[in-house]
Amino acid sequence: MFSFPWLRYRVNAPSDGVETLLQLNYKFNKKNNVYFRYKHETKSLNNADVYVNRLIETKKDNFRLNGTFQLSPSFRYKFRVEYVNYRKGSDYNHDGYAVSQTLSFKQTNLPVSFHFTFVYFDTYSYDERIYGYENDVLYAYSFPSYYYKGARYVFNIKYTINKYLDFWAYLARTNYFDRNVVSSGLNEINGNHKTDLHLQIRVKF
């Protein structure tokens, strides 16, 4: 239970709300497991009126099924299926989902390791967005949000050149199926896709 006695982002009046979460875990063994998570959130947001913003109650339900499996000593597979339903007042009720799969490779006697992730998502709007974690370069992480309709491909690799040099690369591309312009303002991209590239070299003395 939470309460805000003053204004905050997208809330132009004091407000309160409730969050609840239930998670069930099952371990087959030390390296193979699945979990199911349910999260409910109730809070207030601005609702544009004729003259002023008034608060309206919103409710969001998230359902997630996540699994991790060690396919072999070198390969690991992860999957996640997530569904969200978002309700605002009495006339807004929309949902969305995202399905992701990650294949990882790591072998102690080889200088290279990698992660490859594929995500397919389909939501009505930004309000039904779904977040996902992605492997990035060293000391960095990516936690993007998936909304609208599209697919995302992520490739992350580490290569140990020698005992002094390590190299990381992160390449992510998002293709949208329902729009021809991505983002807005100074970040606007005239097209239906967006690509991120991160490169890093570490020198050890």
N, C-alpha and C positions, 0 to 999 in steps of 0.2 A: 504494500500500500504506500502511495506517495502523494505528497501535496506540495504545490508551488504557490506561495502567498503573493507572488508578483508576476509580471508579464514574462514571457519567454518566446522562443522562436515559434511562430505560427499560432501563438496563443496570446490574445490581447486582453487577458483578464486572469485573475487567480483561478487555479484549477487543481484537480486531483485525479487519481486513477488507481488501477489495480493491475498487477501482473502476476500470473501463476504459471508454473512450469512443472511438468511431470516427465521423468525420463526413466525408461526401463532398459537395462543393459543385460546382454547375454554373451558370455565368453565361452567359445568352443575350446580354446586353449590360450596360451600366452600371446599368440600372434594372430588369432582369428576371432573376430567379435562382431556383433551387431548391436545397435541400440535404436529404440523408438522414442521420439520426443514430441510432446504436445505442449504448446505455449499459448496462453490466452492473454490478451492485453485490452484493457478498457481505459480510454483517456479522452480528453476534450481537445478539439482543434477549432480554428477559425472557420466560419462558414460565411462566405461573402453574401451580404444582404444588400438591399437597395442603397442604404446610406452608410452603414457601419458593419464591421465584422462582429458577428455574435458567435458564441461558442456552441458547438454541437458535439454530442457524444459519438465516439467511434469505437468499434470493436474489431479486433483482429485475432484470427485463429491460425496457428501454424502447426502443421503435421510433418514430421521428418522421419525417414527411415535411412539409416546409415550403416554401412558394412565395410569391414577391412579384412582382407584375406591374403595370407602369404602363399602365393602360388608355388614358389620354389625358393631356394636360398637367395636367389638374385632378384626375383620379380615379386612385387606386391601390387594388389589390386584394391581399389576403393570405389565404392559407389554411394550415391546419395540421391534420394527422391524426396522432394519437398513440395508441399501444397499449402497455399495460403488463401484464406477467405477474409475479405475486408468489407465492413459495413459502416456506413456513415448516415446517421439519421434513419429515416424510414424509406427513402427513395434511392439509396445507393447500396448495391450489394454485388460485388464482383470478386473474382478469384483469379488465381494463377498458379503455375507450377514450374519447377525446374528439375531437370535430371542431369546428373553429372557422373563422369567416370574418370578415374585416374589410374594410370599404369606407371609404376616406378621401377627403376632398375638401379641396383647397387651391388657391387662385388668388390670385396676387400683387395683382391690382387689385381684389379684393373684401375687405371687412373681416371676413368670417366663414370659418371652417374647421371641419370636424367629422370624427369617426371613429364608425362604427357597427360593433359586433361582436356576432355571434351564436355561441353555443357550445352544443353538445349533448354530454352526457357520460353514461356508464353504467359504473359500477364496483361491485364487490361490497362494498367497505368503505373505511374511511379508509386502510388500508394500501396500496390500489391508487390513491391520489389522484394527480392529474395537475395540474401547475402551468401557468399561462398569464399572460402579461404583458398589461396593459390600460393605455391612455392615460388619464391623470388630469388634475387641475388643475396649474397651474404649480408646479414644484419638488416635486411629489409623484408617486407611482407606485402602481399596484395590481398585486399579484402573487398573486391568489387561487388556492386549490386546489379542484379539482373532484372530488367523490366522491359516491357513491350514484348516483341516476338523476335527471336533470333537464335544464333548459335555462337559459341565462343570456343576458340582453340588456343591452348596454352602449352608452350614447350619451354622447359627449364633444364639447363645442363650445367654440370660442373666438370671441369677438366683440370687435373693436376699435372702441370707441365713438368715440374721437377720439385725438389724439396723446398725451393724458394718461391716458386710462382704457382698461383692458382687462378683459374679463369672461370667466370660465371656468365651465362647469357640467359635472358628471359625474353621470350617473344610471345605476345598475346594478340589475337585478332578477333574482333567481334563483328559479325555480319547480322544486320537487321533485315527482316523480311517484310516489314510493314511500314517502312519510311525511307525517304531519300535524303534526309538531313539529320545529322547526329549532333547532339548538344546544342548550345545557343551562345549568343554573345561572342566574346573573343575566342571561345573554344569551339565555335560552330564549324562543322565539317560538311562540305557539300558532297554528300555521297551516303551510301548505306552501310559503310563499314569504318572501323576504327582499329588502328594498330599501335601497340605499345612495344618498345624495345629498350631493354636495360642491359648494359654490359659492365662488367666489373673485373678488375685484376687486383690481386693481393700479392704484395711482395713481402716476404718474411726474411728478417735479418738474423 
